Amino acid sequence: MAGNPTVYTDGLYAGTANINAGNLFNSPDGMQIDSTGLIWIQTEGNDDNEDDFLGMGNNQMLAGDPVTGEIRRFLTGPKGSEVTGLTWSADHRTMFVGIQHLAAPFPDGEGSLPRSAIVTVKRRDNALVG
């Protein structure tokens, strides 16, 4: 399903019809299905944005709807990071997403040690997240 139609026009490396320039991804590494049936896909892949990976950008988390086949990018991690781990608060109004930094100096920039983080996601209207 994942592929790069901007580099390949057909075959396995092109991906499927629901992959486009706005939701390119490679190396899906984590997956979670929420209470509504959405499939959350987290990536740990090549983020050099060159050659086969042109246009893919940083690792990310996408939401896929198995009924419609639509896949949308939900969030993108900082350069050099992996988006990993996903859970929700008991009321599903807060999402917790892990960001592992294996190579990039985050959050302090050059000269600092890479650090992992947990990001929280809430809606402004306090509605359910996933």
Backbone as XML, in Angstrom:
<?xml version="1.0"?>
<chain id="A" units="angstrom">
  <residue number="1" name="MET">
    <atom name="N" x="0.817" y="-1.191" z="0.000"/>
    <atom name="CA" x="0.000" y="0.000" z="0.000"/>
    <atom name="C" x="0.864" y="1.259" z="0.000"/>
  </residue>
  <residue number="2" name="ALA">
    <atom name="N" x="1.881" y="1.327" z="0.851"/>
    <atom name="CA" x="2.744" y="2.503" z="0.892"/>
    <atom name="C" x="3.687" y="2.460" z="-0.305"/>
  </residue>
  <residue number="3" name="GLY">
    <atom name="N" x="3.917" y="3.572" z="-0.904"/>
    <atom name="CA" x="4.806" y="3.654" z="-2.053"/>
    <atom name="C" x="5.030" y="5.104" z="-2.406"/>
  </residue>
  <residue number="4" name="ASN">
    <atom name="N" x="5.674" y="5.329" z="-3.534"/>
    <atom name="CA" x="5.966" y="6.695" z="-3.931"/>
    <atom name="C" x="5.583" y="6.917" z="-5.391"/>
  </residue>
  <residue number="5" name="PRO">
    <atom name="N" x="4.323" y="7.323" z="-5.643"/>
    <atom name="CA" x="3.889" y="7.539" z="-7.020"/>
    <atom name="C" x="4.533" y="8.756" z="-7.680"/>
  </residue>
  <residue number="6" name="THR">
    <atom name="N" x="5.239" y="9.589" z="-6.920"/>
    <atom name="CA" x="5.934" y="10.714" z="-7.538"/>
    <atom name="C" x="7.257" y="10.266" z="-8.156"/>
  </residue>
  <residue number="7" name="VAL">
    <atom name="N" x="7.765" y="9.089" z="-7.737"/>
    <atom name="CA" x="9.006" y="8.541" z="-8.279"/>
    <atom name="C" x="8.716" y="7.373" z="-9.218"/>
  </residue>
  <residue number="8" name="TYR">
    <atom name="N" x="7.760" y="6.526" z="-8.872"/>
    <atom name="CA" x="7.415" y="5.345" z="-9.661"/>
    <atom name="C" x="5.988" y="5.476" z="-10.193"/>
  </residue>
  <residue number="9" name="THR">
    <atom name="N" x="5.799" y="5.186" z="-11.454"/>
    <atom name="CA" x="4.472" y="5.318" z="-12.050"/>
    <atom name="C" x="3.648" y="4.042" z="-11.954"/>
  </residue>
  <residue number="10" name="ASP">
    <atom name="N" x="4.306" y="2.893" z="-11.788"/>
    <atom name="CA" x="3.562" y="1.638" z="-11.649"/>
    <atom name="C" x="4.395" y="0.624" z="-10.870"/>
  </residue>
  <residue number="11" name="GLY">
    <atom name="N" x="3.777" y="-0.495" z="-10.535"/>
    <atom name="CA" x="4.462" y="-1.536" z="-9.781"/>
    <atom name="C" x="4.341" y="-1.329" z="-8.280"/>
  </residue>
  <residue number="12" name="LEU">
    <atom name="N" x="4.952" y="-2.237" z="-7.540"/>
    <atom name="CA" x="4.857" y="-2.206" z="-6.078"/>
    <atom name="C" x="5.390" y="-0.924" z="-5.463"/>
  </residue>
  <residue number="13" name="TYR">
    <atom name="N" x="6.447" y="-0.350" z="-6.040"/>
    <atom name="CA" x="7.041" y="0.845" z="-5.455"/>
    <atom name="C" x="6.199" y="2.101" z="-5.662"/>
  </residue>
  <residue number="14" name="ALA">
    <atom name="N" x="5.199" y="2.034" z="-6.502"/>
    <atom name="CA" x="4.318" y="3.190" z="-6.726"/>
    <atom name="C" x="3.232" y="3.284" z="-5.667"/>
  </residue>
  <residue number="15" name="GLY">
    <atom name="N" x="2.992" y="2.226" z="-4.926"/>
    <atom name="CA" x="1.932" y="2.228" z="-3.921"/>
    <atom name="C" x="0.582" y="1.979" z="-4.573"/>
  </residue>
  <residue number="16" name="THR">
    <atom name="N" x="-0.465" y="2.255" z="-3.842"/>
    <atom name="CA" x="-1.811" y="2.036" z="-4.343"/>
    <atom name="C" x="-2.476" y="3.365" z="-4.682"/>
  </residue>
  <residue number="17" name="ALA">
    <atom name="N" x="-3.657" y="3.295" z="-5.236"/>
    <atom name="CA" x="-4.345" y="4.502" z="-5.718"/>
    <atom name="C" x="-4.639" y="5.513" z="-4.613"/>
  </residue>
  <residue number="18" name="ASN">
    <atom name="N" x="-4.682" y="5.104" z="-3.364"/>
    <atom name="CA" x="-4.986" y="6.042" z="-2.281"/>
    <atom name="C" x="-3.744" y="6.742" z="-1.726"/>
  </residue>
  <residue number="19" name="ILE">
    <atom name="N" x="-2.582" y="6.519" z="-2.329"/>
    <atom name="CA" x="-1.358" y="7.208" z="-1.914"/>
    <atom name="C" x="-1.094" y="8.347" z="-2.895"/>
  </residue>
  <residue number="20" name="ASN">
    <atom name="N" x="-0.824" y="9.535" z="-2.343"/>
    <atom name="CA" x="-0.575" y="10.716" z="-3.181"/>
    <atom name="C" x="0.507" y="11.572" z="-2.529"/>
  </residue>
  <residue number="21" name="ALA">
    <atom name="N" x="0.831" y="12.690" z="-3.136"/>
    <atom name="CA" x="1.901" y="13.560" z="-2.630"/>
    <atom name="C" x="1.624" y="14.072" z="-1.216"/>
  </residue>
  <residue number="22" name="GLY">
    <atom name="N" x="0.363" y="14.119" z="-0.805"/>
    <atom name="CA" x="0.016" y="14.631" z="0.518"/>
    <atom name="C" x="0.063" y="13.600" z="1.637"/>
  </residue>
  <residue number="23" name="ASN">
    <atom name="N" x="0.226" y="12.309" z="1.289"/>
    <atom name="CA" x="0.243" y="11.303" z="2.350"/>
    <atom name="C" x="1.292" y="10.221" z="2.122"/>
  </residue>
  <residue number="24" name="LEU">
    <atom name="N" x="2.360" y="10.542" z="1.402"/>
    <atom name="CA" x="3.428" y="9.570" z="1.167"/>
    <atom name="C" x="4.010" y="9.097" z="2.492"/>
  </residue>
  <residue number="25" name="PHE">
    <atom name="N" x="4.305" y="7.801" z="2.585"/>
    <atom name="CA" x="5.007" y="7.300" z="3.761"/>
    <atom name="C" x="5.751" y="6.025" z="3.415"/>
  </residue>
  <residue number="26" name="ASN">
    <atom name="N" x="6.765" y="5.723" z="4.226"/>
    <atom name="CA" x="7.516" y="4.487" z="4.061"/>
    <atom name="C" x="7.779" y="3.882" z="5.423"/>
  </residue>
  <residue number="27" name="SER">
    <atom name="N" x="8.066" y="2.616" z="5.449"/>
    <atom name="CA" x="8.475" y="1.891" z="6.656"/>
    <atom name="C" x="7.482" y="2.029" z="7.810"/>
  </residue>
  <residue number="28" name="PRO">
    <atom name="N" x="6.224" y="1.630" z="7.605"/>
    <atom name="CA" x="5.281" y="1.646" z="8.729"/>
    <atom name="C" x="5.810" y="0.735" z="9.829"/>
  </residue>
  <residue number="29" name="ASP">
    <atom name="N" x="5.833" y="1.235" z="11.055"/>
    <atom name="CA" x="6.471" y="0.525" z="12.158"/>
    <atom name="C" x="5.514" y="0.255" z="13.308"/>
  </residue>
  <residue number="30" name="GLY">
    <atom name="N" x="4.508" y="1.077" z="13.470"/>
    <atom name="CA" x="3.536" y="0.898" z="14.539"/>
    <atom name="C" x="2.141" y="1.088" z="13.984"/>
  </residue>
  <residue number="31" name="MET">
    <atom name="N" x="1.196" y="0.382" z="14.585"/>
    <atom name="CA" x="-0.182" y="0.519" z="14.139"/>
    <atom name="C" x="-1.107" y="0.310" z="15.328"/>
  </residue>
  <residue number="32" name="GLN">
    <atom name="N" x="-2.129" y="1.129" z="15.386"/>
    <atom name="CA" x="-3.125" y="1.036" z="16.458"/>
    <atom name="C" x="-4.495" y="1.292" z="15.838"/>
  </residue>
  <residue number="33" name="ILE">
    <atom name="N" x="-5.500" y="0.575" z="16.276"/>
    <atom name="CA" x="-6.863" y="0.796" z="15.816"/>
    <atom name="C" x="-7.641" y="1.414" z="16.962"/>
  </residue>
  <residue number="34" name="ASP">
    <atom name="N" x="-8.262" y="2.576" z="16.707"/>
    <atom name="CA" x="-8.993" y="3.256" z="17.781"/>
    <atom name="C" x="-10.427" y="2.745" z="17.881"/>
  </residue>
  <residue number="35" name="SER">
    <atom name="N" x="-11.176" y="3.299" z="18.810"/>
    <atom name="CA" x="-12.534" y="2.821" z="19.093"/>
    <atom name="C" x="-13.519" y="3.104" z="17.961"/>
  </residue>
  <residue number="36" name="THR">
    <atom name="N" x="-13.142" y="3.991" z="17.016"/>
    <atom name="CA" x="-14.018" y="4.277" z="15.881"/>
    <atom name="C" x="-13.665" y="3.435" z="14.664"/>
  </residue>
  <residue number="37" name="GLY">
    <atom name="N" x="-12.556" y="2.689" z="14.752"/>
    <atom name="CA" x="-12.122" y="1.851" z="13.638"/>
    <atom name="C" x="-11.034" y="2.457" z="12.778"/>
  </residue>
  <residue number="38" name="LEU">
    <atom name="N" x="-10.612" y="3.710" z="13.060"/>
    <atom name="CA" x="-9.496" y="4.295" z="12.308"/>
    <atom name="C" x="-8.218" y="3.528" z="12.620"/>
  </residue>
  <residue number="39" name="ILE">
    <atom name="N" x="-7.372" y="3.397" z="11.612"/>
    <atom name="CA" x="-6.082" y="2.745" z="11.780"/>
    <atom name="C" x="-5.017" y="3.831" z="11.815"/>
  </residue>
  <residue number="40" name="TRP">
    <atom name="N" x="-4.281" y="3.907" z="12.913"/>
    <atom name="CA" x="-3.220" y="4.900" z="13.091"/>
    <atom name="C" x="-1.898" y="4.227" z="12.740"/>
  </residue>
  <residue number="41" name="ILE">
    <atom name="N" x="-1.168" y="4.784" z="11.762"/>
    <atom name="CA" x="0.069" y="4.207" z="11.241"/>
    <atom name="C" x="1.227" y="5.122" z="11.607"/>
  </residue>
  <residue number="42" name="GLN">
    <atom name="N" x="2.244" y="4.551" z="12.248"/>
    <atom name="CA" x="3.426" y="5.321" z="12.637"/>
    <atom name="C" x="4.626" y="4.804" z="11.860"/>
  </residue>
  <residue number="43" name="THR">
    <atom name="N" x="5.503" y="5.725" z="11.450"/>
    <atom name="CA" x="6.617" y="5.328" z="10.603"/>
    <atom name="C" x="7.970" y="5.502" z="11.279"/>
  </residue>
  <residue number="44" name="GLU">
    <atom name="N" x="8.885" y="4.630" z="10.877"/>
    <atom name="CA" x="10.293" y="4.702" z="11.268"/>
    <atom name="C" x="11.096" y="4.352" z="10.029"/>
  </residue>
  <residue number="45" name="GLY">
    <atom name="N" x="11.200" y="5.312" z="9.137"/>
    <atom name="CA" x="11.840" y="5.018" z="7.864"/>
    <atom name="C" x="12.882" y="6.036" z="7.482"/>
  </residue>
  <residue number="46" name="ASN">
    <atom name="N" x="13.283" y="5.939" z="6.244"/>
    <atom name="CA" x="14.279" y="6.823" z="5.680"/>
    <atom name="C" x="13.659" y="8.202" z="5.494"/>
  </residue>
  <residue number="47" name="ASP">
    <atom name="N" x="14.248" y="9.216" z="6.120"/>
    <atom name="CA" x="13.707" y="10.574" z="5.994"/>
    <atom name="C" x="14.681" y="11.523" z="5.299"/>
  </residue>
  <residue number="48" name="ASP">
    <atom name="N" x="15.544" y="10.949" z="4.413"/>
    <atom name="CA" x="16.500" y="11.824" z="3.730"/>
    <atom name="C" x="15.866" y="12.615" z="2.583"/>
  </residue>
  <residue number="49" name="ASN">
    <atom name="N" x="14.612" y="12.259" z="2.215"/>
    <atom name="CA" x="13.852" y="13.007" z="1.219"/>
    <atom name="C" x="14.531" y="13.026" z="-0.154"/>
  </residue>
  <residue number="50" name="GLU">
    <atom name="N" x="15.243" y="11.935" z="-0.475"/>
    <atom name="CA" x="15.944" y="11.839" z="-1.753"/>
    <atom name="C" x="15.633" y="10.514" z="-2.428"/>
  </residue>
  <residue number="51" name="ASP">
    <atom name="N" x="15.858" y="10.450" z="-3.737"/>
    <atom name="CA" x="15.724" y="9.232" z="-4.538"/>
    <atom name="C" x="14.366" y="8.560" z="-4.308"/>
  </residue>
  <residue number="52" name="ASP">
    <atom name="N" x="14.359" y="7.283" z="-3.896"/>
    <atom name="CA" x="13.100" y="6.564" z="-3.678"/>
    <atom name="C" x="12.218" y="7.238" z="-2.630"/>
  </residue>
  <residue number="53" name="PHE">
    <atom name="N" x="12.824" y="8.018" z="-1.744"/>
    <atom name="CA" x="12.098" y="8.625" z="-0.628"/>
    <atom name="C" x="11.771" y="10.100" z="-0.875"/>
  </residue>
  <residue number="54" name="LEU">
    <atom name="N" x="11.933" y="10.550" z="-2.105"/>
    <atom name="CA" x="11.649" y="11.933" z="-2.478"/>
    <atom name="C" x="10.211" y="12.308" z="-2.134"/>
  </residue>
  <residue number="55" name="GLY">
    <atom name="N" x="10.036" y="13.401" z="-1.422"/>
    <atom name="CA" x="8.703" y="13.896" z="-1.082"/>
    <atom name="C" x="8.112" y="13.324" z="0.184"/>
  </residue>
  <residue number="56" name="MET">
    <atom name="N" x="8.768" y="12.334" z="0.781"/>
    <atom name="CA" x="8.187" y="11.693" z="1.969"/>
    <atom name="C" x="8.420" y="12.496" z="3.234"/>
  </residue>
  <residue number="57" name="GLY">
    <atom name="N" x="9.505" y="13.234" z="3.294"/>
    <atom name="CA" x="9.768" y="14.060" z="4.464"/>
    <atom name="C" x="10.070" y="13.252" z="5.707"/>
  </residue>
  <residue number="58" name="ASN">
    <atom name="N" x="9.806" y="13.858" z="6.850"/>
    <atom name="CA" x="10.118" y="13.238" z="8.139"/>
    <atom name="C" x="9.162" y="12.094" z="8.448"/>
  </residue>
  <residue number="59" name="ASN">
    <atom name="N" x="9.525" y="11.283" z="9.432"/>
    <atom name="CA" x="8.625" y="10.235" z="9.895"/>
    <atom name="C" x="7.368" y="10.867" z="10.466"/>
  </residue>
  <residue number="60" name="GLN">
    <atom name="N" x="6.296" y="10.089" z="10.508"/>
    <atom name="CA" x="4.985" y="10.681" z="10.750"/>
    <atom name="C" x="3.999" y="9.676" z="11.320"/>
  </residue>
  <residue number="61" name="MET">
    <atom name="N" x="2.811" y="10.188" z="11.642"/>
    <atom name="CA" x="1.686" y="9.331" z="11.991"/>
    <atom name="C" x="0.539" y="9.699" z="11.059"/>
  </residue>
  <residue number="62" name="LEU">
    <atom name="N" x="-0.075" y="8.669" z="10.491"/>
    <atom name="CA" x="-1.180" y="8.843" z="9.554"/>
    <atom name="C" x="-2.406" y="8.151" z="10.110"/>
  </residue>
  <residue number="63" name="ALA">
    <atom name="N" x="-3.571" y="8.604" z="9.679"/>
    <atom name="CA" x="-4.828" y="7.957" z="10.044"/>
    <atom name="C" x="-5.431" y="7.377" z="8.770"/>
  </residue>
  <residue number="64" name="GLY">
    <atom name="N" x="-5.777" y="6.092" z="8.840"/>
    <atom name="CA" x="-6.370" y="5.427" z="7.692"/>
    <atom name="C" x="-7.788" y="4.981" z="8.006"/>
  </residue>
  <residue number="65" name="ASP">
    <atom name="N" x="-8.681" y="5.198" z="7.064"/>
    <atom name="CA" x="-10.066" y="4.765" z="7.209"/>
    <atom name="C" x="-10.253" y="3.499" z="6.386"/>
  </residue>
  <residue number="66" name="PRO">
    <atom name="N" x="-10.417" y="2.336" z="7.040"/>
    <atom name="CA" x="-10.530" y="1.091" z="6.290"/>
    <atom name="C" x="-11.809" y="0.989" z="5.459"/>
  </residue>
  <residue number="67" name="VAL">
    <atom name="N" x="-12.802" y="1.791" z="5.763"/>
    <atom name="CA" x="-14.053" y="1.755" z="4.996"/>
    <atom name="C" x="-13.881" y="2.481" z="3.659"/>
  </residue>
  <residue number="68" name="THR">
    <atom name="N" x="-13.295" y="3.682" z="3.687"/>
    <atom name="CA" x="-13.151" y="4.485" z="2.468"/>
    <atom name="C" x="-11.802" y="4.286" z="1.779"/>
  </residue>
  <residue number="69" name="GLY">
    <atom name="N" x="-10.794" y="3.773" z="2.512"/>
    <atom name="CA" x="-9.449" y="3.640" z="1.966"/>
    <atom name="C" x="-8.635" y="4.916" z="2.052"/>
  </residue>
  <residue number="70" name="GLU">
    <atom name="N" x="-9.221" y="5.994" z="2.581"/>
    <atom name="CA" x="-8.515" y="7.273" z="2.687"/>
    <atom name="C" x="-7.442" y="7.200" z="3.766"/>
  </residue>
  <residue number="71" name="ILE">
    <atom name="N" x="-6.279" y="7.777" z="3.459"/>
    <atom name="CA" x="-5.170" y="7.876" z="4.407"/>
    <atom name="C" x="-4.761" y="9.334" z="4.468"/>
  </residue>
  <residue number="72" name="ARG">
    <atom name="N" x="-4.692" y="9.887" z="5.693"/>
    <atom name="CA" x="-4.278" y="11.284" z="5.871"/>
    <atom name="C" x="-3.153" y="11.377" z="6.882"/>
  </residue>
  <residue number="73" name="ARG">
    <atom name="N" x="-2.209" y="12.263" z="6.575"/>
    <atom name="CA" x="-1.125" y="12.549" z="7.520"/>
    <atom name="C" x="-1.727" y="13.314" z="8.688"/>
  </residue>
  <residue number="74" name="PHE">
    <atom name="N" x="-1.455" y="12.846" z="9.913"/>
    <atom name="CA" x="-1.993" y="13.476" z="11.120"/>
    <atom name="C" x="-0.942" y="14.359" z="11.792"/>
  </residue>
  <residue number="75" name="LEU">
    <atom name="N" x="0.282" y="13.840" z="11.914"/>
    <atom name="CA" x="1.371" y="14.645" z="12.481"/>
    <atom name="C" x="2.691" y="14.179" z="11.911"/>
  </residue>
  <residue number="76" name="THR">
    <atom name="N" x="3.668" y="15.067" z="11.968"/>
    <atom name="CA" x="5.006" y="14.779" z="11.465"/>
    <atom name="C" x="6.004" y="15.024" z="12.579"/>
  </residue>
  <residue number="77" name="GLY">
    <atom name="N" x="6.939" y="14.082" z="12.750"/>
    <atom name="CA" x="7.966" y="14.223" z="13.787"/>
    <atom name="C" x="9.113" y="15.106" z="13.313"/>
  </residue>
  <residue number="78" name="PRO">
    <atom name="N" x="9.929" y="15.579" z="14.251"/>
    <atom name="CA" x="11.114" y="16.355" z="13.888"/>
    <atom name="C" x="12.094" y="15.509" z="13.070"/>
  </residue>
  <residue number="79" name="LYS">
    <atom name="N" x="12.954" y="16.152" z="12.297"/>
    <atom name="CA" x="13.945" y="15.460" z="11.468"/>
    <atom name="C" x="14.757" y="14.490" z="12.311"/>
  </residue>
  <residue number="80" name="GLY">
    <atom name="N" x="14.923" y="13.286" z="11.792"/>
    <atom name="CA" x="15.735" y="12.279" z="12.461"/>
    <atom name="C" x="15.004" y="11.491" z="13.520"/>
  </residue>
  <residue number="81" name="SER">
    <atom name="N" x="13.732" y="11.754" z="13.743"/>
    <atom name="CA" x="12.996" y="11.066" z="14.802"/>
    <atom name="C" x="12.137" y="9.945" z="14.241"/>
  </residue>
  <residue number="82" name="GLU">
    <atom name="N" x="11.680" y="9.115" z="15.133"/>
    <atom name="CA" x="10.716" y="8.058" z="14.835"/>
    <atom name="C" x="9.455" y="8.366" z="15.625"/>
  </residue>
  <residue number="83" name="VAL">
    <atom name="N" x="8.305" y="8.243" z="14.984"/>
    <atom name="CA" x="7.034" y="8.406" z="15.683"/>
    <atom name="C" x="6.636" y="7.016" z="16.170"/>
  </residue>
  <residue number="84" name="THR">
    <atom name="N" x="6.476" y="6.883" z="17.487"/>
    <atom name="CA" x="6.262" y="5.547" z="18.046"/>
    <atom name="C" x="5.406" y="5.615" z="19.301"/>
  </residue>
  <residue number="85" name="GLY">
    <atom name="N" x="4.645" y="4.599" z="19.526"/>
    <atom name="CA" x="3.824" y="4.533" z="20.731"/>
    <atom name="C" x="2.623" y="5.440" z="20.635"/>
  </residue>
  <residue number="86" name="LEU">
    <atom name="N" x="1.466" y="4.908" z="20.976"/>
    <atom name="CA" x="0.231" y="5.681" z="20.894"/>
    <atom name="C" x="-0.755" y="5.136" z="21.911"/>
  </residue>
  <residue number="87" name="THR">
    <atom name="N" x="-1.345" y="6.043" z="22.661"/>
    <atom name="CA" x="-2.428" y="5.669" z="23.572"/>
    <atom name="C" x="-3.296" y="6.896" z="23.806"/>
  </residue>
  <residue number="88" name="TRP">
    <atom name="N" x="-4.413" y="6.689" z="24.455"/>
    <atom name="CA" x="-5.356" y="7.766" z="24.736"/>
    <atom name="C" x="-5.674" y="7.806" z="26.216"/>
  </residue>
  <residue number="89" name="SER">
    <atom name="N" x="-6.133" y="8.958" z="26.678"/>
    <atom name="CA" x="-6.668" y="9.061" z="28.032"/>
    <atom name="C" x="-7.952" y="8.233" z="28.086"/>
  </residue>
  <residue number="90" name="ALA">
    <atom name="N" x="-8.424" y="7.927" z="29.276"/>
    <atom name="CA" x="-9.619" y="7.093" z="29.437"/>
    <atom name="C" x="-10.840" y="7.685" z="28.741"/>
  </residue>
  <residue number="91" name="ASP">
    <atom name="N" x="-10.934" y="9.032" z="28.697"/>
    <atom name="CA" x="-12.095" y="9.666" z="28.055"/>
    <atom name="C" x="-11.879" y="9.947" z="26.565"/>
  </residue>
  <residue number="92" name="HIS">
    <atom name="N" x="-10.749" y="9.541" z="26.024"/>
    <atom name="CA" x="-10.381" y="9.718" z="24.609"/>
    <atom name="C" x="-10.361" y="11.183" z="24.172"/>
  </residue>
  <residue number="93" name="ARG">
    <atom name="N" x="-10.115" y="12.093" z="25.105"/>
    <atom name="CA" x="-10.022" y="13.507" z="24.767"/>
    <atom name="C" x="-8.565" y="13.971" z="24.658"/>
  </residue>
  <residue number="94" name="THR">
    <atom name="N" x="-7.639" y="13.083" z="25.017"/>
    <atom name="CA" x="-6.212" y="13.370" z="24.895"/>
    <atom name="C" x="-5.525" y="12.162" z="24.281"/>
  </residue>
  <residue number="95" name="MET">
    <atom name="N" x="-4.695" y="12.418" z="23.280"/>
    <atom name="CA" x="-3.889" y="11.389" z="22.635"/>
    <atom name="C" x="-2.441" y="11.596" z="23.072"/>
  </residue>
  <residue number="96" name="PHE">
    <atom name="N" x="-1.734" y="10.511" z="23.357"/>
    <atom name="CA" x="-0.325" y="10.566" z="23.731"/>
    <atom name="C" x="0.480" y="9.843" z="22.653"/>
  </residue>
  <residue number="97" name="VAL">
    <atom name="N" x="1.475" y="10.534" z="22.081"/>
    <atom name="CA" x="2.277" y="9.983" z="20.988"/>
    <atom name="C" x="3.754" y="10.076" z="21.364"/>
  </residue>
  <residue number="98" name="GLY">
    <atom name="N" x="4.477" y="8.982" z="21.190"/>
    <atom name="CA" x="5.907" y="8.962" z="21.481"/>
    <atom name="C" x="6.728" y="9.440" z="20.294"/>
  </residue>
  <residue number="99" name="ILE">
    <atom name="N" x="7.739" y="10.229" z="20.596"/>
    <atom name="CA" x="8.714" y="10.673" z="19.588"/>
    <atom name="C" x="10.082" y="10.243" z="20.095"/>
  </residue>
  <residue number="100" name="GLN">
    <atom name="N" x="10.724" y="9.344" z="19.364"/>
    <atom name="CA" x="12.065" y="8.910" z="19.731"/>
    <atom name="C" x="13.062" y="9.605" z="18.823"/>
  </residue>
  <residue number="101" name="HIS">
    <atom name="N" x="14.059" y="10.214" z="19.440"/>
    <atom name="CA" x="15.107" y="10.880" z="18.680"/>
    <atom name="C" x="16.383" y="10.081" z="18.765"/>
  </residue>
  <residue number="102" name="LEU">
    <atom name="N" x="16.694" y="9.423" z="17.670"/>
    <atom name="CA" x="17.895" y="8.605" z="17.646"/>
    <atom name="C" x="19.098" y="9.385" z="17.159"/>
  </residue>
  <residue number="103" name="ALA">
    <atom name="N" x="18.894" y="10.440" z="16.402"/>
    <atom name="CA" x="20.019" y="11.158" z="15.813"/>
    <atom name="C" x="19.923" y="12.666" z="15.926"/>
  </residue>
  <residue number="104" name="ALA">
    <atom name="N" x="18.736" y="13.209" z="16.020"/>
    <atom name="CA" x="18.581" y="14.663" z="15.972"/>
    <atom name="C" x="18.625" y="15.289" z="17.359"/>
  </residue>
  <residue number="105" name="PRO">
    <atom name="N" x="19.320" y="16.407" z="17.519"/>
    <atom name="CA" x="19.374" y="17.103" z="18.812"/>
    <atom name="C" x="18.093" y="17.900" z="19.064"/>
  </residue>
  <residue number="106" name="PHE">
    <atom name="N" x="17.214" y="17.350" z="19.838"/>
    <atom name="CA" x="15.910" y="17.957" z="20.125"/>
    <atom name="C" x="15.724" y="17.974" z="21.627"/>
  </residue>
  <residue number="107" name="PRO">
    <atom name="N" x="15.258" y="18.982" z="22.268"/>
    <atom name="CA" x="14.655" y="20.184" z="21.697"/>
    <atom name="C" x="15.586" y="21.386" z="21.643"/>
  </residue>
  <residue number="108" name="ASP">
    <atom name="N" x="16.844" y="21.218" z="22.079"/>
    <atom name="CA" x="17.717" y="22.374" z="22.255"/>
    <atom name="C" x="18.618" y="22.704" z="21.070"/>
  </residue>
  <residue number="109" name="GLY">
    <atom name="N" x="18.586" y="21.932" z="19.996"/>
    <atom name="CA" x="19.396" y="22.230" z="18.822"/>
    <atom name="C" x="20.783" y="21.625" z="18.894"/>
  </residue>
  <residue number="110" name="GLU">
    <atom name="N" x="21.656" y="22.096" z="18.034"/>
    <atom name="CA" x="23.009" y="21.557" z="17.915"/>
    <atom name="C" x="23.745" y="21.579" z="19.256"/>
  </residue>
  <residue number="111" name="GLY">
    <atom name="N" x="24.521" y="20.538" z="19.476"/>
    <atom name="CA" x="25.317" y="20.463" z="20.690"/>
    <atom name="C" x="24.617" y="19.787" z="21.849"/>
  </residue>
  <residue number="112" name="SER">
    <atom name="N" x="23.332" y="19.515" z="21.734"/>
    <atom name="CA" x="22.620" y="18.851" z="22.825"/>
    <atom name="C" x="22.411" y="17.381" z="22.484"/>
  </residue>
  <residue number="113" name="LEU">
    <atom name="N" x="22.119" y="16.602" z="23.481"/>
    <atom name="CA" x="21.878" y="15.175" z="23.284"/>
    <atom name="C" x="20.479" y="14.953" z="22.735"/>
  </residue>
  <residue number="114" name="PRO">
    <atom name="N" x="20.319" y="13.947" z="21.872"/>
    <atom name="CA" x="18.971" y="13.618" z="21.409"/>
    <atom name="C" x="18.109" y="13.159" z="22.574"/>
  </residue>
  <residue number="115" name="ARG">
    <atom name="N" x="16.852" y="13.572" z="22.600"/>
    <atom name="CA" x="15.955" y="13.194" z="23.690"/>
    <atom name="C" x="14.634" y="12.710" z="23.130"/>
  </residue>
  <residue number="116" name="SER">
    <atom name="N" x="14.095" y="11.707" z="23.779"/>
    <atom name="CA" x="12.758" y="11.245" z="23.424"/>
    <atom name="C" x="11.737" y="12.125" z="24.130"/>
  </residue>
  <residue number="117" name="ALA">
    <atom name="N" x="10.504" y="12.109" z="23.617"/>
    <atom name="CA" x="9.458" y="12.930" z="24.200"/>
    <atom name="C" x="8.106" y="12.254" z="24.011"/>
  </residue>
  <residue number="118" name="ILE">
    <atom name="N" x="7.157" y="12.636" z="24.842"/>
    <atom name="CA" x="5.761" y="12.256" z="24.658"/>
    <atom name="C" x="5.012" y="13.538" z="24.324"/>
  </residue>
  <residue number="119" name="VAL">
    <atom name="N" x="4.286" y="13.515" z="23.220"/>
    <atom name="CA" x="3.510" y="14.663" z="22.773"/>
    <atom name="C" x="2.045" y="14.391" z="23.097"/>
  </residue>
  <residue number="120" name="THR">
    <atom name="N" x="1.365" y="15.391" z="23.634"/>
    <atom name="CA" x="-0.069" y="15.242" z="23.868"/>
    <atom name="C" x="-0.826" y="16.011" z="22.805"/>
  </residue>
  <residue number="121" name="VAL">
    <atom name="N" x="-1.926" y="15.430" z="22.355"/>
    <atom name="CA" x="-2.762" y="16.047" z="21.326"/>
    <atom name="C" x="-4.177" y="16.151" z="21.880"/>
  </residue>
  <residue number="122" name="LYS">
    <atom name="N" x="-4.727" y="17.364" z="21.852"/>
    <atom name="CA" x="-6.123" y="17.609" z="22.268"/>
    <atom name="C" x="-6.793" y="18.458" z="21.211"/>
  </residue>
  <residue number="123" name="ARG">
    <atom name="N" x="-8.074" y="18.356" z="21.139"/>
    <atom name="CA" x="-8.843" y="19.219" z="20.241"/>
    <atom name="C" x="-9.218" y="20.498" z="20.979"/>
  </residue>
  <residue number="124" name="ARG">
    <atom name="N" x="-9.270" y="21.598" z="20.279"/>
    <atom name="CA" x="-9.642" y="22.878" z="20.889"/>
    <atom name="C" x="-11.047" y="22.845" z="21.465"/>
  </residue>
  <residue number="125" name="ASP">
    <atom name="N" x="-11.935" y="22.072" z="20.833"/>
    <atom name="CA" x="-13.313" y="21.986" z="21.315"/>
    <atom name="C" x="-13.494" y="20.877" z="22.360"/>
  </residue>
  <residue number="126" name="ASN">
    <atom name="N" x="-12.396" y="20.259" z="22.783"/>
    <atom name="CA" x="-12.371" y="19.195" z="23.786"/>
    <atom name="C" x="-13.179" y="17.947" z="23.364"/>
  </residue>
  <residue number="127" name="ALA">
    <atom name="N" x="-13.403" y="17.805" z="22.059"/>
    <atom name="CA" x="-14.079" y="16.612" z="21.547"/>
    <atom name="C" x="-13.115" y="15.422" z="21.563"/>
  </residue>
  <residue number="128" name="LEU">
    <atom name="N" x="-13.623" y="14.249" z="21.241"/>
    <atom name="CA" x="-12.816" y="13.037" z="21.231"/>
    <atom name="C" x="-11.717" y="13.116" z="20.184"/>
  </residue>
  <residue number="129" name="VAL">
    <atom name="N" x="-10.547" y="12.544" z="20.523"/>
    <atom name="CA" x="-9.437" y="12.417" z="19.593"/>
    <atom name="C" x="-9.277" y="10.929" z="19.323"/>
  </residue>
  <residue number="130" name="GLY">
    <atom name="N" x="-9.761" y="10.483" z="18.197"/>
    <atom name="CA" x="-9.671" y="9.065" z="17.867"/>
    <atom name="C" x="-10.645" y="8.197" z="18.636"/>
  </residue>
</chain>
